[in-house]
Amino acid sequence: MKVLILGIDGYIGFPLALRLIDNGIDVYGADNFYTRKRVMEVKSKSAIRINSMNERISKLNNRIKFYRGDVSNSKFVYDLIRDIKPDAVVHLAEQRSAPYSMISLKTANETLEKNIKSTMNIIYAVKDLKIDTHIVKLGSMGEYGTPNIDIPEGFFNVDYNNRNDYMVFPRMGQSWYHLSKVFDTYNLILANKIWDLNVSDVMQGVVYGSRTKEINKYGLFTRFDIDEVYGTVLNRFVAESVMGDPLTVYGEGNQKRTFLSLEDSIYCLNLILNNPPDHEYKVYNQFDEYYSLNYLAGRVKEYADEILDKNVKIGHLEDPRVESGNHYYNPVNENLKKIGYRRQRSLDEELPLMLRDLNSNKNRLLSLRNVIRPKTLWK
Ligand SMILES: NC(=O)c1ccc[n+]([C@@H]2O[C@H](COP(=O)([O-])OP(=O)(O)OC[C@H]3O[C@@H](n4cnc5c(N)ncnc54)[C@H](O)[C@@H]3O)[C@@H](O)[C@H]2O)c1
């Protein structure tokens, strides 16, 4: 099997590549180092030291065939897919920061344009080249927002004025980033409807963690962002606890979100690759559990106090985002379980690993201290 990973240099892309290599798959990858550059622009860097792409490839004995280029460039994507003819394309190569998309009109448009174009480029390349490629697209659980009803997997039955239909579940994403993903979702639904493309649309929760079994095996780390623009919440809490700073819970902390460990994210993507749809559009709500921010802060404090002998404080900052502080939340994740998903690594297993990894990068973390508190405001 040949798999093309777009965004192979990223947090998820690189460990996915390691897993696929070990599974005997021919791994092709593309990236334009967009995240490395943008993270540098906010004066940050990966909190765990990572190798360059060239170093990664040479340490892996050239088992990744790498192409440098921009996935929002249609010719680059068309030529890549024409030359490789992959069985599957995993599309991770998007601007992936909600805060970045909220900085200004420029960053909002950059996010919308690049993300929507990149997915369209893949759709058209696969359709025009008439190849039976499985498109695995990374969306976000944040596309749904926080509706006051249960969140199904993509679609639901609607009864309205004595009629009913099976319809796309409303998407109420709360940033331009999330809305770019919503647009991708609709574009993929239409592409499947008119051209029968094979699509797995992955609504992923927030990913946390620093290790997968292949990261252990090869000793090659993946990036780990903790700054206010690119860091995700749990990774940031762990970093703060190691630095001895109060955890920055936004608002009251009763916001609930879906989460999964990096190990589980890679496991799920592998399952999805092994279960291609038969010219269907399939949706996977890809998460393990949902937690409130207060619950997560409490767990991080518990582990950091015990493992690193700290007395971590939990602080509450004014919420820089516009989001409900208290809300109903009940999403389902049945489709992955149907193809064999069982939790691989729990929060309790991952937290000690993350704490130890970050503690051994403590000086590097301390140099990032002033890029953590939120400066990007939604209003
Ligand atoms: N990490 C999470 O918690 C999370 C949660 C939900 C969804 N996702 C989605 O999963 C995907 C991967 O996320 P990640 O955390 O690995 O992010 P990441 O930023 O670490 O990885 C994305 C990679 O794609 C590359 N890239 C971005 N735009 C590109 C372009 N136009 N051309 C070529 N390469 C480009 C970046 O340089 C980077 O290496 C993203 O689409 C993201 O929105 C991530």
The ligand as an SDF file (V2000), in Angstrom:
LIG
                    3D

 44 48  0  0  0  0  0  0  0  0999 V2000
   -3.3290   18.5030   17.1390 N   0  0  0  0  0  0  0  0  0  0  0  0
   -4.6090   18.5460   17.4470 C   0  0  0  0  0  0  0  0  0  0  0  0
   -4.9830   18.5830   18.6490 O   0  0  0  0  0  0  0  0  0  0  0  0
   -5.6580   18.5220   16.3700 C   0  0  0  0  0  0  0  0  0  0  0  0
   -7.0110   18.4060   16.7380 C   0  0  0  0  0  0  0  0  0  0  0  0
   -7.9780   18.3830   15.7470 C   0  0  0  0  0  0  0  0  0  0  0  0
   -7.6200   18.4680   14.4190 C   0  0  0  0  0  0  0  0  0  0  0  0
   -6.3030   18.5890   14.0780 N   0  0  0  0  0  0  0  0  0  0  0  0
   -5.9680   18.6930   12.6550 C   0  0  0  0  0  0  0  0  0  0  0  0
   -5.0210   17.6970   12.3290 O   0  0  0  0  0  0  0  0  0  0  0  0
   -4.1240   18.1810   11.3200 C   0  0  0  0  0  0  0  0  0  0  0  0
   -2.6860   18.0170   11.7850 C   0  0  0  0  0  0  0  0  0  0  0  0
   -2.5300   18.7200   13.0040 O   0  0  0  0  0  0  0  0  0  0  0  0
   -1.1440   18.8190   13.7520 P   0  0  0  0  0  0  0  0  0  0  0  0
   -1.4500   19.0430   15.1790 O   0  0  0  0  0  0  0  0  0  0  0  0
   -0.2630   17.7110   13.3220 O   0  0  0  0  0  0  0  0  0  0  0  0
   -0.6150   20.2090   13.1640 O   0  0  0  0  0  0  0  0  0  0  0  0
    0.8530   20.6370   12.6760 P   0  0  0  0  0  0  0  0  0  0  0  0
    0.7650   22.0960   12.3830 O   0  0  0  0  0  0  0  0  0  0  0  0
    1.8700   20.1790   13.6490 O   0  0  0  0  0  0  0  0  0  0  0  0
    1.0140   19.8100   11.3400 O   0  0  0  0  0  0  0  0  0  0  0  0
    0.5410   20.2550   10.0950 C   0  0  0  0  0  0  0  0  0  0  0  0
    1.6730   20.0970    9.1030 C   0  0  0  0  0  0  0  0  0  0  0  0
    1.1920   20.5290    7.8220 O   0  0  0  0  0  0  0  0  0  0  0  0
    2.1260   21.4280    7.2620 C   0  0  0  0  0  0  0  0  0  0  0  0
    1.3810   22.3660    6.4060 N   0  0  0  0  0  0  0  0  0  0  0  0
    0.4500   23.2660    6.7790 C   0  0  0  0  0  0  0  0  0  0  0  0
   -0.0190   23.9200    5.7130 N   0  0  0  0  0  0  0  0  0  0  0  0
    0.6300   23.4100    4.6390 C   0  0  0  0  0  0  0  0  0  0  0  0
    0.5590   23.6600    3.2500 C   0  0  0  0  0  0  0  0  0  0  0  0
   -0.2790   24.5940    2.7410 N   0  0  0  0  0  0  0  0  0  0  0  0
    1.3570   22.9580    2.4120 N   0  0  0  0  0  0  0  0  0  0  0  0
    2.2070   21.9970    2.9170 C   0  0  0  0  0  0  0  0  0  0  0  0
    2.3010   21.7120    4.2230 N   0  0  0  0  0  0  0  0  0  0  0  0
    1.5160   22.4230    5.0700 C   0  0  0  0  0  0  0  0  0  0  0  0
    2.7960   22.1180    8.4340 C   0  0  0  0  0  0  0  0  0  0  0  0
    4.0830   22.6260    8.1050 O   0  0  0  0  0  0  0  0  0  0  0  0
    2.8670   20.9820    9.4560 C   0  0  0  0  0  0  0  0  0  0  0  0
    4.0670   20.2630    9.3420 O   0  0  0  0  0  0  0  0  0  0  0  0
   -4.5170   19.6290   11.0620 C   0  0  0  0  0  0  0  0  0  0  0  0
   -5.3580   19.6930    9.9310 O   0  0  0  0  0  0  0  0  0  0  0  0
   -5.2950   19.9990   12.2940 C   0  0  0  0  0  0  0  0  0  0  0  0
   -6.2290   21.0110   12.0280 O   0  0  0  0  0  0  0  0  0  0  0  0
   -5.3140   18.6190   15.0200 C   0  0  0  0  0  0  0  0  0  0  0  0
  1  2  1  0
  2  3  2  0
  2  4  1  0
  4  5  1  0
  4 44  2  0
  5  6  2  0
  6  7  1  0
  7  8  2  0
  8  9  1  0
  8 44  1  0
  9 10  1  0
  9 42  1  0
 10 11  1  0
 11 12  1  0
 11 40  1  0
 12 13  1  0
 13 14  1  0
 14 15  2  0
 14 16  1  0
 14 17  1  0
 17 18  1  0
 18 19  2  0
 18 20  1  0
 18 21  1  0
 21 22  1  0
 22 23  1  0
 23 24  1  0
 23 38  1  0
 24 25  1  0
 25 26  1  0
 25 36  1  0
 26 27  1  0
 26 35  1  0
 27 28  2  0
 28 29  1  0
 29 30  1  0
 29 35  2  0
 30 31  1  0
 30 32  2  0
 32 33  1  0
 33 34  2  0
 34 35  1  0
 36 37  1  0
 36 38  1  0
 38 39  1  0
 40 41  1  0
 40 42  1  0
 42 43  1  0
M  CHG  2   8   1  16  -1
M  END
$$$$
